Structures are given as C-alpha cells and as structure tokens.
Amino acid sequence: MSDYRVQPGEAQEDQVTAAIEKYTAQVPSSVYLGLAIASIAASVTFKIAKKEHEALFVGQWVAPFLLLGIYNKLVKQHGSDAAVNG
C-alpha cells in the first residue's frame, strides 16, 4: 500500500500565505475568542428582540471566529513552513 501523505519540507506555502500569517499572527488569540463570545451575546440579544433573521445571521459568525482563532494559534506554534524554516 502506498503512502500518499505530504512529507515535511516536500511542499511549501506561497508568499501571499506567508505575508498574511506574518500580520495575523500578531493578533492575540483571545481576540478571536472575544469575537465569538460577542457574536453569541449579539445573537441572543437579537433573539430576545424578536429579530430572528439577524439572530441567525450573527449566530453563524461564532464558528468562523473560533476556527480563525485555532488557525492563528497553529500559525504561532508551527508556522506554515515550520519543518522547512525551523
């Protein structure tokens, strides 16, 4: 059976990714958690105000904010090309 996994150093990210990561890594991870919590609070507020559409719209922001926070944390710990550069 063949092993099709990418090995460390076999593939590299482009310069656009590196530039984005350079700036986004400066954002504290707590910012993304705060944005997720604020989205939950805003969604509940809209729900209480009987604004169903707005509550659903803002409530859907929670998962992307948490995923961005995870990505941010991974970039800080490993970088996109950590095996090549580290």
Biopython code that builds the backbone (N, CA, C, O; Angstrom):
import numpy as np
from Bio.PDB.StructureBuilder import StructureBuilder

atoms = [
    (1, "MET", "N", (0.839, -1.174, 0.000)),
    (1, "MET", "CA", (0.000, 0.000, 0.000)),
    (1, "MET", "C", (0.891, 1.247, 0.000)),
    (1, "MET", "O", (1.844, 1.324, 0.776)),
    (2, "SER", "N", (0.593, 2.209, -0.852)),
    (2, "SER", "CA", (1.410, 3.413, -0.972)),
    (2, "SER", "C", (1.060, 4.443, 0.084)),
    (2, "SER", "O", (-0.076, 4.519, 0.552)),
    (3, "ASP", "N", (2.060, 5.233, 0.449)),
    (3, "ASP", "CA", (1.872, 6.316, 1.406)),
    (3, "ASP", "C", (1.833, 7.629, 0.629)),
    (3, "ASP", "O", (2.851, 8.070, 0.096)),
    (4, "TYR", "N", (0.650, 8.255, 0.566)),
    (4, "TYR", "CA", (0.473, 9.462, -0.228)),
    (4, "TYR", "C", (0.547, 10.742, 0.600)),
    (4, "TYR", "O", (0.257, 11.823, 0.088)),
    (5, "ARG", "N", (0.928, 10.635, 1.864)),
    (5, "ARG", "CA", (0.995, 11.825, 2.710)),
    (5, "ARG", "C", (2.130, 12.746, 2.276)),
    (5, "ARG", "O", (3.149, 12.296, 1.753)),
    (6, "VAL", "N", (1.934, 14.032, 2.502)),
    (6, "VAL", "CA", (2.972, 15.015, 2.225)),
    (6, "VAL", "C", (3.985, 14.958, 3.358)),
    (6, "VAL", "O", (3.619, 15.033, 4.531)),
    (7, "GLN", "N", (5.236, 14.827, 3.012)),
    (7, "GLN", "CA", (6.306, 14.741, 3.996)),
    (7, "GLN", "C", (6.800, 16.149, 4.354)),
    (7, "GLN", "O", (6.694, 17.060, 3.532)),
    (8, "PRO", "N", (7.337, 16.342, 5.566)),
    (8, "PRO", "CA", (7.861, 17.659, 5.961)),
    (8, "PRO", "C", (8.898, 18.159, 4.951)),
    (8, "PRO", "O", (9.816, 17.431, 4.574)),
    (9, "GLY", "N", (8.736, 19.402, 4.527)),
    (9, "GLY", "CA", (9.653, 20.007, 3.574)),
    (9, "GLY", "C", (9.342, 19.703, 2.127)),
    (9, "GLY", "O", (9.991, 20.249, 1.235)),
    (10, "GLU", "N", (8.365, 18.844, 1.866)),
    (10, "GLU", "CA", (8.035, 18.448, 0.499)),
    (10, "GLU", "C", (7.231, 19.525, -0.238)),
    (10, "GLU", "O", (7.371, 19.687, -1.451)),
    (11, "ALA", "N", (6.395, 20.256, 0.493)),
    (11, "ALA", "CA", (5.577, 21.307, -0.113)),
    (11, "ALA", "C", (5.725, 22.577, 0.710)),
    (11, "ALA", "O", (5.884, 22.525, 1.929)),
    (12, "GLN", "N", (5.672, 23.710, 0.036)),
    (12, "GLN", "CA", (5.819, 24.996, 0.721)),
    (12, "GLN", "C", (4.645, 25.900, 0.402)),
    (12, "GLN", "O", (4.035, 25.805, -0.663)),
    (13, "GLU", "N", (4.336, 26.784, 1.350)),
    (13, "GLU", "CA", (3.301, 27.790, 1.122)),
    (13, "GLU", "C", (3.875, 28.914, 0.271)),
    (13, "GLU", "O", (5.090, 29.106, 0.212)),
    (14, "ASP", "N", (2.983, 29.658, -0.389)),
    (14, "ASP", "CA", (3.439, 30.768, -1.214)),
    (14, "ASP", "C", (3.681, 32.021, -0.376)),
    (14, "ASP", "O", (3.440, 32.024, 0.832)),
    (15, "GLN", "N", (4.150, 33.068, -1.010)),
    (15, "GLN", "CA", (4.487, 34.307, -0.316)),
    (15, "GLN", "C", (3.251, 35.045, 0.187)),
    (15, "GLN", "O", (3.323, 35.769, 1.180)),
    (16, "VAL", "N", (2.124, 34.867, -0.487)),
    (16, "VAL", "CA", (0.885, 35.510, -0.038)),
    (16, "VAL", "C", (0.489, 34.952, 1.326)),
    (16, "VAL", "O", (0.145, 35.702, 2.240)),
    (17, "THR", "N", (0.541, 33.622, 1.451)),
    (17, "THR", "CA", (0.211, 32.986, 2.724)),
    (17, "THR", "C", (1.170, 33.441, 3.815)),
    (17, "THR", "O", (0.750, 33.742, 4.932)),
    (18, "ALA", "N", (2.444, 33.490, 3.493)),
    (18, "ALA", "CA", (3.450, 33.919, 4.473)),
    (18, "ALA", "C", (3.193, 35.361, 4.923)),
    (18, "ALA", "O", (3.321, 35.674, 6.106)),
    (19, "ALA", "N", (2.835, 36.229, 3.993)),
    (19, "ALA", "CA", (2.571, 37.631, 4.338)),
    (19, "ALA", "C", (1.339, 37.755, 5.224)),
    (19, "ALA", "O", (1.343, 38.515, 6.193)),
    (20, "ILE", "N", (0.285, 37.014, 4.897)),
    (20, "ILE", "CA", (-0.930, 37.050, 5.711)),
    (20, "ILE", "C", (-0.636, 36.543, 7.114)),
    (20, "ILE", "O", (-1.066, 37.143, 8.099)),
    (21, "GLU", "N", (0.098, 35.436, 7.206)),
    (21, "GLU", "CA", (0.411, 34.860, 8.515)),
    (21, "GLU", "C", (1.292, 35.786, 9.351)),
    (21, "GLU", "O", (1.181, 35.809, 10.577)),
    (22, "LYS", "N", (2.153, 36.537, 8.701)),
    (22, "LYS", "CA", (3.025, 37.463, 9.434)),
    (22, "LYS", "C", (2.197, 38.498, 10.195)),
    (22, "LYS", "O", (2.520, 38.840, 11.333)),
    (23, "TYR", "N", (1.139, 38.989, 9.574)),
    (23, "TYR", "CA", (0.305, 40.007, 10.209)),
    (23, "TYR", "C", (-0.741, 39.413, 11.144)),
    (23, "TYR", "O", (-0.972, 39.945, 12.229)),
    (24, "THR", "N", (-1.373, 38.319, 10.736)),
    (24, "THR", "CA", (-2.428, 37.755, 11.580)),
    (24, "THR", "C", (-1.872, 37.100, 12.835)),
    (24, "THR", "O", (-2.582, 36.992, 13.835)),
    (25, "ALA", "N", (-0.619, 36.661, 12.806)),
    (25, "ALA", "CA", (-0.017, 36.057, 13.995)),
    (25, "ALA", "C", (0.191, 37.081, 15.106)),
    (25, "ALA", "O", (0.390, 36.712, 16.263)),
    (26, "GLN", "N", (0.145, 38.352, 14.763)),
    (26, "GLN", "CA", (0.311, 39.406, 15.763)),
    (26, "GLN", "C", (-0.972, 39.644, 16.566)),
    (26, "GLN", "O", (-0.943, 40.296, 17.609)),
    (27, "VAL", "N", (-2.087, 39.118, 16.080)),
    (27, "VAL", "CA", (-3.373, 39.277, 16.771)),
    (27, "VAL", "C", (-3.440, 38.257, 17.908)),
    (27, "VAL", "O", (-3.254, 37.065, 17.667)),
    (28, "PRO", "N", (-3.702, 38.696, 19.134)),
    (28, "PRO", "CA", (-3.815, 37.736, 20.241)),
    (28, "PRO", "C", (-4.982, 36.773, 20.018)),
    (28, "PRO", "O", (-6.030, 37.163, 19.504)),
    (29, "SER", "N", (-4.791, 35.528, 20.407)),
    (29, "SER", "CA", (-5.838, 34.522, 20.232)),
    (29, "SER", "C", (-7.100, 34.876, 21.010)),
    (29, "SER", "O", (-8.200, 34.482, 20.622)),
    (30, "SER", "N", (-6.949, 35.611, 22.095)),
    (30, "SER", "CA", (-8.111, 35.998, 22.900)),
    (30, "SER", "C", (-9.057, 36.919, 22.129)),
    (30, "SER", "O", (-10.239, 37.003, 22.460)),
    (31, "VAL", "N", (-8.557, 37.600, 21.121)),
    (31, "VAL", "CA", (-9.418, 38.469, 20.297)),
    (31, "VAL", "C", (-10.467, 37.624, 19.577)),
    (31, "VAL", "O", (-11.641, 37.991, 19.536)),
    (32, "TYR", "N", (-10.047, 36.497, 19.012)),
    (32, "TYR", "CA", (-10.979, 35.638, 18.292)),
    (32, "TYR", "C", (-12.013, 35.022, 19.235)),
    (32, "TYR", "O", (-13.187, 34.903, 18.887)),
    (33, "LEU", "N", (-11.566, 34.630, 20.434)),
    (33, "LEU", "CA", (-12.499, 34.101, 21.428)),
    (33, "LEU", "C", (-13.485, 35.189, 21.846)),
    (33, "LEU", "O", (-14.678, 34.924, 21.991)),
    (34, "GLY", "N", (-12.994, 36.402, 22.037)),
    (34, "GLY", "CA", (-13.861, 37.526, 22.397)),
    (34, "GLY", "C", (-14.888, 37.815, 21.318)),
    (34, "GLY", "O", (-16.050, 38.088, 21.619)),
    (35, "LEU", "N", (-14.468, 37.756, 20.062)),
    (35, "LEU", "CA", (-15.405, 37.974, 18.953)),
    (35, "LEU", "C", (-16.476, 36.885, 18.908)),
    (35, "LEU", "O", (-17.639, 37.168, 18.623)),
    (36, "ALA", "N", (-16.085, 35.645, 19.189)),
    (36, "ALA", "CA", (-17.059, 34.546, 19.207)),
    (36, "ALA", "C", (-18.074, 34.748, 20.323)),
    (36, "ALA", "O", (-19.276, 34.581, 20.112)),
    (37, "ILE", "N", (-17.595, 35.105, 21.503)),
    (37, "ILE", "CA", (-18.500, 35.340, 22.637)),
    (37, "ILE", "C", (-19.401, 36.535, 22.364)),
    (37, "ILE", "O", (-20.589, 36.502, 22.687)),
    (38, "ALA", "N", (-18.851, 37.587, 21.773)),
    (38, "ALA", "CA", (-19.660, 38.763, 21.426)),
    (38, "ALA", "C", (-20.732, 38.394, 20.395)),
    (38, "ALA", "O", (-21.848, 38.909, 20.456)),
    (39, "SER", "N", (-20.408, 37.519, 19.463)),
    (39, "SER", "CA", (-21.389, 37.072, 18.475)),
    (39, "SER", "C", (-22.525, 36.300, 19.132)),
    (39, "SER", "O", (-23.690, 36.455, 18.766)),
    (40, "ILE", "N", (-22.173, 35.467, 20.106)),
    (40, "ILE", "CA", (-23.204, 34.728, 20.841)),
    (40, "ILE", "C", (-24.121, 35.707, 21.568)),
    (40, "ILE", "O", (-25.344, 35.586, 21.506)),
    (41, "ALA", "N", (-23.523, 36.674, 22.254)),
    (41, "ALA", "CA", (-24.307, 37.661, 23.005)),
    (41, "ALA", "C", (-25.202, 38.483, 22.070)),
    (41, "ALA", "O", (-26.365, 38.739, 22.381)),
    (42, "ALA", "N", (-24.653, 38.890, 20.935)),
    (42, "ALA", "CA", (-25.439, 39.668, 19.977)),
    (42, "ALA", "C", (-26.589, 38.829, 19.414)),
    (42, "ALA", "O", (-27.699, 39.329, 19.233)),
    (43, "SER", "N", (-26.315, 37.564, 19.140)),
    (43, "SER", "CA", (-27.358, 36.684, 18.622)),
    (43, "SER", "C", (-28.490, 36.507, 19.630)),
    (43, "SER", "O", (-29.666, 36.548, 19.270)),
    (44, "VAL", "N", (-28.125, 36.309, 20.892)),
    (44, "VAL", "CA", (-29.149, 36.175, 21.941)),
    (44, "VAL", "C", (-29.947, 37.467, 22.071)),
    (44, "VAL", "O", (-31.165, 37.435, 22.246)),
    (45, "THR", "N", (-29.265, 38.589, 21.985)),
    (45, "THR", "CA", (-29.944, 39.889, 22.064)),
    (45, "THR", "C", (-30.948, 40.050, 20.927)),
    (45, "THR", "O", (-32.080, 40.479, 21.149)),
    (46, "PHE", "N", (-30.533, 39.709, 19.718)),
    (46, "PHE", "CA", (-31.453, 39.778, 18.580)),
    (46, "PHE", "C", (-32.630, 38.819, 18.753)),
    (46, "PHE", "O", (-33.763, 39.149, 18.403)),
    (47, "LYS", "N", (-32.358, 37.644, 19.290)),
    (47, "LYS", "CA", (-33.422, 36.654, 19.508)),
    (47, "LYS", "C", (-34.452, 37.193, 20.501)),
    (47, "LYS", "O", (-35.658, 37.064, 20.289)),
    (48, "ILE", "N", (-33.965, 37.798, 21.586)),
    (48, "ILE", "CA", (-34.865, 38.384, 22.585)),
    (48, "ILE", "C", (-35.692, 39.519, 21.974)),
    (48, "ILE", "O", (-36.861, 39.702, 22.314)),
    (49, "ALA", "N", (-35.063, 40.280, 21.062)),
    (49, "ALA", "CA", (-35.745, 41.397, 20.402)),
    (49, "ALA", "C", (-36.644, 40.933, 19.255)),
    (49, "ALA", "O", (-37.180, 41.756, 18.512)),
    (50, "LYS", "N", (-36.811, 39.601, 19.110)),
    (50, "LYS", "CA", (-37.670, 39.012, 18.075)),
    (50, "LYS", "C", (-37.190, 39.323, 16.650)),
    (50, "LYS", "O", (-37.987, 39.396, 15.715)),
    (51, "LYS", "N", (-35.883, 39.503, 16.508)),
    (51, "LYS", "CA", (-35.295, 39.709, 15.182)),
    (51, "LYS", "C", (-34.612, 38.404, 14.784)),
    (51, "LYS", "O", (-33.396, 38.255, 14.907)),
    (52, "GLU", "N", (-35.420, 37.468, 14.308)),
    (52, "GLU", "CA", (-34.969, 36.104, 14.044)),
    (52, "GLU", "C", (-33.874, 36.035, 12.975)),
    (52, "GLU", "O", (-32.875, 35.336, 13.144)),
    (53, "HIS", "N", (-34.069, 36.762, 11.881)),
    (53, "HIS", "CA", (-33.100, 36.724, 10.781)),
    (53, "HIS", "C", (-31.729, 37.220, 11.249)),
    (53, "HIS", "O", (-30.708, 36.591, 10.969)),
    (54, "GLU", "N", (-31.713, 38.331, 11.950)),
    (54, "GLU", "CA", (-30.459, 38.891, 12.450)),
    (54, "GLU", "C", (-29.799, 37.958, 13.466)),
    (54, "GLU", "O", (-28.577, 37.816, 13.479)),
    (55, "ALA", "N", (-30.608, 37.323, 14.315)),
    (55, "ALA", "CA", (-30.080, 36.400, 15.323)),
    (55, "ALA", "C", (-29.375, 35.215, 14.656)),
    (55, "ALA", "O", (-28.287, 34.820, 15.076)),
    (56, "LEU", "N", (-29.987, 34.659, 13.630)),
    (56, "LEU", "CA", (-29.364, 33.543, 12.915)),
    (56, "LEU", "C", (-28.112, 33.982, 12.167)),
    (56, "LEU", "O", (-27.100, 33.280, 12.166)),
    (57, "PHE", "N", (-28.187, 35.141, 11.534)),
    (57, "PHE", "CA", (-27.047, 35.647, 10.767)),
    (57, "PHE", "C", (-25.828, 35.851, 11.666)),
    (57, "PHE", "O", (-24.740, 35.364, 11.357)),
    (58, "VAL", "N", (-26.004, 36.560, 12.760)),
    (58, "VAL", "CA", (-24.888, 36.849, 13.668)),
    (58, "VAL", "C", (-24.451, 35.577, 14.402)),
    (58, "VAL", "O", (-23.265, 35.407, 14.682)),
    (59, "GLY", "N", (-25.375, 34.704, 14.708)),
    (59, "GLY", "CA", (-25.042, 33.459, 15.388)),
    (59, "GLY", "C", (-24.142, 32.559, 14.562)),
    (59, "GLY", "O", (-23.392, 31.753, 15.112)),
    (60, "GLN", "N", (-24.211, 32.690, 13.251)),
    (60, "GLN", "CA", (-23.358, 31.878, 12.379)),
    (60, "GLN", "C", (-21.920, 32.375, 12.328)),
    (60, "GLN", "O", (-21.072, 31.711, 11.732)),
    (61, "TRP", "N", (-21.623, 33.501, 12.923)),
    (61, "TRP", "CA", (-20.253, 34.032, 12.949)),
    (61, "TRP", "C", (-19.389, 33.319, 13.987)),
    (61, "TRP", "O", (-18.162, 33.368, 13.908)),
    (62, "VAL", "N", (-20.016, 32.658, 14.956)),
    (62, "VAL", "CA", (-19.275, 32.063, 16.069)),
    (62, "VAL", "C", (-18.248, 31.044, 15.569)),
    (62, "VAL", "O", (-17.070, 31.139, 15.914)),
    (63, "ALA", "N", (-18.673, 30.087, 14.773)),
    (63, "ALA", "CA", (-17.767, 29.029, 14.302)),
    (63, "ALA", "C", (-16.589, 29.576, 13.488)),
    (63, "ALA", "O", (-15.455, 29.162, 13.729)),
    (64, "PRO", "N", (-16.810, 30.489, 12.536)),
    (64, "PRO", "CA", (-15.655, 31.024, 11.811)),
    (64, "PRO", "C", (-14.662, 31.765, 12.713)),
    (64, "PRO", "O", (-13.451, 31.656, 12.515)),
    (65, "PHE", "N", (-15.158, 32.510, 13.693)),
    (65, "PHE", "CA", (-14.241, 33.193, 14.609)),
    (65, "PHE", "C", (-13.411, 32.187, 15.399)),
    (65, "PHE", "O", (-12.211, 32.389, 15.588)),
    (66, "LEU", "N", (-14.037, 31.108, 15.862)),
    (66, "LEU", "CA", (-13.301, 30.083, 16.608)),
    (66, "LEU", "C", (-12.294, 29.364, 15.705)),
    (66, "LEU", "O", (-11.179, 29.065, 16.134)),
    (67, "LEU", "N", (-12.681, 29.091, 14.470)),
    (67, "LEU", "CA", (-11.746, 28.453, 13.537)),
    (67, "LEU", "C", (-10.570, 29.362, 13.198)),
    (67, "LEU", "O", (-9.436, 28.897, 13.093)),
    (68, "LEU", "N", (-10.832, 30.646, 13.029)),
    (68, "LEU", "CA", (-9.735, 31.595, 12.800)),
    (68, "LEU", "C", (-8.796, 31.641, 14.004)),
    (68, "LEU", "O", (-7.581, 31.757, 13.845)),
    (69, "GLY", "N", (-9.360, 31.550, 15.203)),
    (69, "GLY", "CA", (-8.540, 31.520, 16.404)),
    (69, "GLY", "C", (-7.654, 30.291, 16.457)),
    (69, "GLY", "O", (-6.489, 30.380, 16.846)),
    (70, "ILE", "N", (-8.195, 29.146, 16.068)),
    (70, "ILE", "CA", (-7.405, 27.911, 16.033)),
    (70, "ILE", "C", (-6.293, 28.032, 14.989)),
    (70, "ILE", "O", (-5.146, 27.675, 15.256)),
    (71, "TYR", "N", (-6.632, 28.530, 13.816)),
    (71, "TYR", "CA", (-5.617, 28.717, 12.768)),
    (71, "TYR", "C", (-4.520, 29.663, 13.249)),
    (71, "TYR", "O", (-3.332, 29.411, 13.047)),
    (72, "ASN", "N", (-4.932, 30.746, 13.883)),
    (72, "ASN", "CA", (-3.981, 31.726, 14.409)),
    (72, "ASN", "C", (-3.032, 31.068, 15.405)),
    (72, "ASN", "O", (-1.824, 31.302, 15.369)),
    (73, "LYS", "N", (-3.577, 30.253, 16.285)),
    (73, "LYS", "CA", (-2.770, 29.569, 17.295)),
    (73, "LYS", "C", (-1.788, 28.591, 16.644)),
    (73, "LYS", "O", (-0.628, 28.514, 17.049)),
    (74, "LEU", "N", (-2.246, 27.852, 15.645)),
    (74, "LEU", "CA", (-1.374, 26.910, 14.946)),
    (74, "LEU", "C", (-0.234, 27.623, 14.221)),
    (74, "LEU", "O", (0.900, 27.145, 14.220)),
    (75, "VAL", "N", (-0.537, 28.760, 13.608)),
    (75, "VAL", "CA", (0.499, 29.525, 12.916)),
    (75, "VAL", "C", (1.540, 30.006, 13.916)),
    (75, "VAL", "O", (2.738, 29.968, 13.634)),
    (76, "LYS", "N", (1.091, 30.457, 15.079)),
    (76, "LYS", "CA", (2.037, 30.927, 16.100)),
    (76, "LYS", "C", (2.920, 29.789, 16.603)),
    (76, "LYS", "O", (4.104, 29.995, 16.868)),
    (77, "GLN", "N", (2.360, 28.605, 16.735)),
    (77, "GLN", "CA", (3.123, 27.474, 17.261)),
    (77, "GLN", "C", (4.006, 26.811, 16.217)),
    (77, "GLN", "O", (5.133, 26.418, 16.515)),
    (78, "HIS", "N", (3.500, 26.685, 14.995)),
    (78, "HIS", "CA", (4.208, 25.900, 13.991)),
    (78, "HIS", "C", (4.602, 26.671, 12.740)),
    (78, "HIS", "O", (5.560, 26.293, 12.067)),
    (79, "GLY", "N", (3.891, 27.732, 12.417)),
    (79, "GLY", "CA", (4.141, 28.432, 11.167)),
    (79, "GLY", "C", (3.701, 27.568, 9.986)),
    (79, "GLY", "O", (3.448, 26.375, 10.149)),
    (80, "SER", "N", (3.610, 28.159, 8.819)),
    (80, "SER", "CA", (3.147, 27.390, 7.664)),
    (80, "SER", "C", (4.240, 26.485, 7.125)),
    (80, "SER", "O", (3.945, 25.426, 6.570)),
    (81, "ASP", "N", (5.486, 26.878, 7.278)),
    (81, "ASP", "CA", (6.611, 26.080, 6.775)),
    (81, "ASP", "C", (7.599, 25.786, 7.886)),
    (81, "ASP", "O", (8.807, 25.903, 7.679)),
    (82, "ALA", "N", (7.121, 25.411, 9.049)),
    (82, "ALA", "CA", (7.986, 25.203, 10.214)),
    (82, "ALA", "C", (9.031, 24.128, 9.959)),
    (82, "ALA", "O", (10.169, 24.272, 10.408)),
    (83, "ALA", "N", (8.687, 23.062, 9.257)),
    (83, "ALA", "CA", (9.645, 21.976, 9.020)),
    (83, "ALA", "C", (10.783, 22.436, 8.097)),
    (83, "ALA", "O", (11.909, 21.950, 8.202)),
    (84, "VAL", "N", (10.478, 23.376, 7.196)),
    (84, "VAL", "CA", (11.485, 23.854, 6.260)),
    (84, "VAL", "C", (12.352, 24.919, 6.924)),
    (84, "VAL", "O", (13.579, 24.894, 6.822)),
    (85, "ASN", "N", (11.686, 25.864, 7.614)),
    (85, "ASN", "CA", (12.396, 27.011, 8.179)),
    (85, "ASN", "C", (12.898, 26.773, 9.586)),
    (85, "ASN", "O", (13.813, 27.463, 10.034)),
    (86, "GLY", "N", (12.316, 25.800, 10.307)),
    (86, "GLY", "CA", (12.663, 25.620, 11.699)),
    (86, "GLY", "C", (13.641, 24.541, 11.835)),
    (86, "GLY", "O", (14.067, 24.230, 12.947)),
]
sb = StructureBuilder()
sb.init_structure("model")
sb.init_model(0)
sb.init_chain("A")
sb.init_seg("    ")
for serial, (resi, resn, name, xyz) in enumerate(atoms, 1):
    if name == "N":
        sb.init_residue(resn, " ", resi, " ")
    sb.init_atom(name, np.array(xyz, "f"), 0.0, 1.0, " ", f" {name:<3s}", serial, name[0])
structure = sb.get_structure()
